Amino acid sequence: MRQRSPNVDEERAIRDTALREAWPYTDSRANYEIAARARTAQAEGRERAHA
């Protein structure tokens, strides 16, 4: 069994803070735009590969 690191509470606090600070970027609209941008980049990459 893996041993818990002694500073697991500190790590959890850091992670919670990071998530709280990132919240404006986690709304569904932003996720939708990121996904759309990724699809566009993927399509452009595919076109470049076949050109």
WORADA-V798193 format. One record per helix or strand. SS is the DSSP state (2 for helix, 1 for strand). FROM is the first residue (numbers start at 1). LEN is the number of residues. Records with the same first field share a line. If there is no record, write none. Layout:
SS=FROM-LEN  FROM-LEN
This chain:
2=8-19  28-23
